């Protein structure tokens, strides 16, 4: 069965999350040693481990399509070793300005559950040159049977901090869905008494990944609401929102700016700057600015992935 169809109607499947881990772009680092994964968690935060690509499939058919890449674990009973909320790092060969070899490093959040055994999936948007990323382009060129190096987990926001809240808003733009999905599925898996309200913004209906799975997840869990928003609807049958995230959209579809609530934000720089302000260059949270600040949200009620 094609993987794109395997998502449909599987509300009980906890996918985890991916497409760009919302860590912000790739960076270039020094080389590290690689080790073969052993028993226990497949990933290690201390060393790079290599896993083979076992399947690849195109999920969206847009100008910048999203592809699914499945990597197999050496032990079919092992899990990847991530927790919520966290991501992994991967690397691709690169060249410094002086011509010496190095690595380009990029974080991703898998779209398989943190409890999935035997493999993990990455959903990656592939851009055309000149905007193509070094790591995403390298992964796109992999053939089944090729290997890729991974390391992790890279911790983000502990699920314990989310569990303390009454309502949590999940604002995702495009590939920013990945950490939001990871959080939502863990809240549902643990049956936490947290109300989840998601806004998932995309350019068009065609850019929405795994919509069938999201719809099933919401339909089968009363504590999850999803509002889809597109810049411009292509179909007359579209029943989601059209336009951008405005004050009216926030008031209608997200929790109020109260201490017991929390808003999680992840998306492209333009969306981040307009909504909450982006993270600082050192990847710390930075001040809350933009629309959310104007509406009374602050650093205690907003977290940026």
N, C-alpha and C positions, 0 to 999 in steps of 0.2 A: 504494500500500500504506500502510495506517495506520502512523504512526511507532511506536505502541506495539507493533505486531507486528513491525516491522522490527528490533527489538532481539533477537528470538528466534533462537537458534542461531548467533549471529554472534560466535563466540569470537575471531575474528581482528580484529574491529572494536575499536579502542582508543578507548573513549568519552571519556576524559579525566576530568571530574567536575563537579558542580553542586549545586543546591538551596540554598543558603546557604553562603557560603564559609567559614564557621566563623571569622569575624572578630569576630562578636558584634554583633548589632543594627545598625540604621541610625543615622547621625548627621547633624546639620544643619551645612552648611558655607556659605561664601560662593559667589556665582555665578562660573562660569568661562566662558571663550570656547569655542565649538564649532568644530571644523574637519572638513571632509569627508575621509574616509580616502583615502589615496593608495596607490601601489604599495609593495611591501614588506609588513612586518607590518601587519595592519589596525589594531591598537591602538597607541596612543601613551601613554607614561607622563607626558607633559608637557601634553597637551591632550585635551579631550573630543572624541570623534568619534561621528557619528550613523549608526545602522544601522536598516534597515527590518525589521519583523516580517513573515516570509513564511509562517509556519505556526504554529498553536497547537492543542494537543490535551490532553485530560484523561487522566492516567496512572492515577490511583487514584480510587476512588469511596468516600471516607470523609467523616467530618464536616469534616475539614480536608484537602481533596484536593490532590494534587500535579498541576500542569499543566506541560506541555512547551511552551516558546516557542522557535521557531527564527528567528534573525536572519541575514539575508543580507549578505554582504560585497560591496562595490562591484566588486571584482575577483574573479571566480570561481576564479582560480588562487592567490589570496592565502590565507595562514593567519592565524589571529587574533593570533599573536605571544606566546602564553603559554609558560612553561617550567614544569618540575616542580621543586618544588611552588609554584604561584602562583595568583592569582585575578585577577579584574577588578573594577572599580567601575562602578556605574551610578547614575543620579540621577533624581529625580522632583521636580516643582514642589512647594514647601511654603510655609507662611506662618509667620513669626515671631510671638511673642506680641504684638508691637506692630503687627501687621498688614502688615509689609513682606514682600516676596517673597524667598524663598531657595530652597535645594535640600535635599532629604533624600538622603543618600548611603548606598548599601548595597553590600557586596561579595558576589559570587557566583563559584562555580567552575563553568564549563561542563561538561556531560556529554559533549561531543564531545572527541575527541583534540586535543592541542595541535598536532598535525600536520594536522588536518582542513582541507580547502580549501573556500572558497566560502561557508561558513556556520558558525555555532556555535549550540548548543542550551543553554538553561537549563531546569532542572527546579525549579520553585518551589512550595513549599507555601503555599496561600492560606488564611488564617484568617478567621473571621467577626468582625465588629465585636462587642466593642470591642478584641479582641486583634489585629486585622488591622494589619499593618505598612504604613506609607505607601508605600514603594517596591513591595512585593509587590502591594498593592492596585492601584497605578497600572499595573503591568505586566499584571495580570489584566484590566484594563479596556481594554487596547490591542486594536485591530482590525488584521487583516492589512492591511499597507500603511502603518500608523503607524510612526513612528520613535522611537528611544530613544537616549540618549547613553551612551557607555561610555568607560572610561579604564583603562590598565594596561600591563604587569602589575604586581601587588602581590606581591612575593616573600615566600615563606614559608621552607620548609626545603629547602635544596639537595639534589638527588638524589645528589650526591657524598657527602653525609653519611650517606645511607641505604645507599649502595653499600658502605660500610665495615663494615656490620653483618653478623653471621651469620644472625640471625633478627630479623624485624620483626613486631610485633603491631599490628594495625589494629583499633581499637575505635571503632565508629561507632554513634551513636544517631540513628535517623531521618534527617533531612537531613544529618547529619554524615557520611554515606556519601561525599559528593562529593570531599573531598580525599583520602580513602582510596582511592577508585577511581582517581583521577589517579595516585597513587603506585604502586598495584598494576600498573596498565597500563604505566607507564613502566619499572618493574622487569622486567616480562615482555617489553616491546618491546626493551629493551637486553640481554635475556638475562643479567641480573646474577645471580650466585650467592648470592642472598638468599632464605631461606625466609620466606614470608608466611603469617601466621596471623590471620584476621579473625574478629571477633565483630560481627555486625550485629544490633543490638537495635531492636525496634519495638513498638508497642502491640499490634498484631495482624497476622495474615498479610496482611490487606488493605492494610496500610500499607507493605509491602515494595515498593520500586520496582525496576524492571528485574531482577527475580529470575531470569528466564530467561537474561538475559545473564550475570549473575553465576555462575549454575550452569554455563553453558557455558564461561566463563572458567576456573573451577576444574577442570572435567572435562578440559580440554585443556592444563592447566599443572600439573605435579606439584608445583611449588613454591608453590602457593596452596591454602590450606584455608579454608573459610568455615563458621562456626557461626552459624546463625540463632537468635535468641532473641526471644520475644514475651512480653509481660506476662501474657496469657491467651489460650490457643488457642481459636479459634472452631470448628475442625473436628476431628473425631475422627481424621482422616487426617494431621494435622500431625505431622511427624517431626523437627521441630527442638526446641530447648530451650524451656522455659516458666519464667518467673520473671524475676529480676533478675540483674545481674552480681555474683556472690558470689566469695569466696575459692576455692571449689571450681571454679567456672567459669573463673576466671583460671588456676588451676593446670593445668587440663585443656586449655585452648584457646589460651593465650598463651605466648610465650617466657618462660623463667625470668629473674629479676632478675640478670643477669650483664652485665659491662661490654661484651661483644661483641654484646649484643642491644639492641633499642629498642622501646618501646611508643608508638604514636601514638594520641592520643585526640581525638575530636570528637563533640559531641552537645549536647543541651539543658543548661541550667544545673544542673538537679537531678542529672543523671547525672555531669556534670563535677565538681560539688562532692563527690559521694559517692565517686567513683573516684580523682580526681587533684587536685582543687581546680581552680577556674576560673582563667583568666588575670586579671591585674590590670586596673584601669580603663584604664591606658595601653596595654593589649594586650600587655604583656611577659609572659613565662611565669609569673612568680611561683613561690612554693614548691610543692613536691609534697606534697599532703596526702591524706587519705582512705584508701581501701582499698589503693591501690598503695603508698603510703608504709608502711602497716602490714605489707605483704608484702615490704618490702625494696627497692622501686624508689626511684630518686632522680632528680635533675635531669639526670643523665647518661644515664639509661635511659628517660626519659619526655619526650615533646614534645606540647604542646597546640596544636591548630589553632584 
